[in-house]
Amino acid sequence: MRVLAIDPGYERLGVAIVDKQKPGEKKPVLIYSSCIQTSSKDSHSKRLADIHVQVETLIKKYSPTHLGIETLFFSKNVKTAIKVSESRGIILALAYLYKLKITELSPQAIKIAVTGHGASDKKAVIKMVPLLIEIKNHIKFDDEYDAIATGLCVLANNSLFS
């Protein structure tokens, strides 16, 4: 089972490819993680197209079977919430077209699964994720940790119910 996990955004999206543990290993495997970034200098439609192309490239390169994506956290900034919703729409459509099993998780559910508390801050997630999966590359943004945490939740959820 391989998961494309995404912490959705518009300017920056955390992405990770996580795989179930290999035989004899205790931890899941982090195949890839990074952030997709769009330029504020580009038009809205170009930024959405860039997200589409980059997510589709990840799907084609890593052949995930599942998509794990965080649900929209209600924002006071309506403009931002709409743009993130549009970004999520592109990602969900791609997952459907590539026949990925889709799991949507709330930020609180991810925090509960990773830290044990739904109101945990970013620091708690950043502290716990490396204990649950080996991370070999340098992580620059917390969005990447959020994506990895999302992927871990999807793996755990599917392990319990399969």
ZIHUUR-V633589 format. One record per residue. N is the residue number from 0. RES is the residue in three letters. BURIAL is b if it has 24 or more other ideal C-beta (glycine too) atoms within 12 Angstrom, else e. D_FIRST is the distance of its C-alpha to the first C-alpha in Angstrom with 1 decimal. Layout:
# ZIHUUR-V633589
n = [N;N]
res = [RES;RES]
burial = [BURIAL;BURIAL]
d_first = [D_FIRST;D_FIRST]
This chain:
# ZIHUUR-V633589
n = [0;1;2;3;4;5;6;7;8;9;10;11;12;13;14;15;16;17;18;19;20;21;22;23;24;25;26;27;28;29;30;31;32;33;34;35;36;37;38;39;40;41;42;43;44;45;46;47;48;49;50;51;52;53;54;55;56;57;58;59;60;61;62;63;64;65;66;67;68;69;70;71;72;73;74;75;76;77;78;79;80;81;82;83;84;85;86;87;88;89;90;91;92;93;94;95;96;97;98;99;100;101;102;103;104;105;106;107;108;109;110;111;112;113;114;115;116;117;118;119;120;121;122;123;124;125;126;127;128;129;130;131;132;133;134;135;136;137;138;139;140;141;142;143;144;145;146;147;148;149;150;151;152;153;154;155;156;157;158;159;160;161]
res = [MET;ARG;VAL;LEU;ALA;ILE;ASP;PRO;GLY;TYR;GLU;ARG;LEU;GLY;VAL;ALA;ILE;VAL;ASP;LYS;GLN;LYS;PRO;GLY;GLU;LYS;LYS;PRO;VAL;LEU;ILE;TYR;SER;SER;CYS;ILE;GLN;THR;SER;SER;LYS;ASP;SER;HIS;SER;LYS;ARG;LEU;ALA;ASP;ILE;HIS;VAL;GLN;VAL;GLU;THR;LEU;ILE;LYS;LYS;TYR;SER;PRO;THR;HIS;LEU;GLY;ILE;GLU;THR;LEU;PHE;PHE;SER;LYS;ASN;VAL;LYS;THR;ALA;ILE;LYS;VAL;SER;GLU;SER;ARG;GLY;ILE;ILE;LEU;ALA;LEU;ALA;TYR;LEU;TYR;LYS;LEU;LYS;ILE;THR;GLU;LEU;SER;PRO;GLN;ALA;ILE;LYS;ILE;ALA;VAL;THR;GLY;HIS;GLY;ALA;SER;ASP;LYS;LYS;ALA;VAL;ILE;LYS;MET;VAL;PRO;LEU;LEU;ILE;GLU;ILE;LYS;ASN;HIS;ILE;LYS;PHE;ASP;ASP;GLU;TYR;ASP;ALA;ILE;ALA;THR;GLY;LEU;CYS;VAL;LEU;ALA;ASN;ASN;SER;LEU;PHE;SER]
burial = [b;b;b;b;b;b;b;b;b;b;b;b;b;b;b;b;b;b;b;b;e;e;e;e;e;e;e;b;b;b;b;b;b;b;b;b;e;b;e;e;e;e;e;e;e;e;b;b;e;b;b;b;e;b;b;b;e;b;b;e;e;b;e;b;b;b;b;b;b;b;b;b;e;e;e;e;e;e;e;e;e;e;b;b;b;b;b;b;e;b;b;b;e;b;b;e;e;b;e;b;e;b;b;b;b;e;b;e;b;b;b;e;b;b;b;e;e;e;e;b;e;b;e;e;b;b;e;b;b;e;e;b;b;e;b;e;e;e;b;e;b;b;b;b;b;b;b;b;b;b;b;b;b;b;b;b;b;e;e;e;e;e]
d_first = [0.0;3.8;6.7;10.2;12.4;16.1;19.3;21.5;25.0;27.5;29.1;26.0;22.3;20.0;16.7;13.8;10.6;8.6;5.9;5.9;9.2;10.5;12.8;15.9;14.8;15.3;13.6;10.3;10.8;12.3;12.1;14.6;16.7;19.9;22.1;23.1;26.8;29.3;33.0;35.5;37.9;35.9;36.4;34.2;33.0;32.4;30.2;28.1;27.9;26.8;23.9;23.0;23.3;21.4;18.3;18.4;18.7;15.6;13.7;15.5;15.2;11.5;10.0;7.5;6.2;7.5;10.7;12.1;15.9;18.9;21.6;25.0;27.1;30.6;32.8;36.5;36.4;36.0;35.9;32.9;31.1;31.7;30.4;27.2;26.9;27.4;24.8;22.2;23.5;22.7;19.1;18.6;20.4;18.3;15.0;16.9;18.3;15.0;13.6;10.9;10.5;12.8;13.3;16.7;17.9;21.4;22.4;24.0;20.9;19.0;22.1;22.5;19.0;19.5;23.2;24.4;26.7;26.3;29.1;28.0;28.9;27.0;28.3;26.7;23.2;23.9;25.2;22.3;19.2;20.2;20.6;16.9;15.4;17.3;18.7;20.6;21.9;24.6;23.7;26.6;25.8;24.7;22.6;20.1;19.9;19.5;16.5;14.8;15.9;14.4;10.9;11.6;12.8;9.9;7.7;11.0;11.8;8.9;9.6;13.2;13.2;11.1]
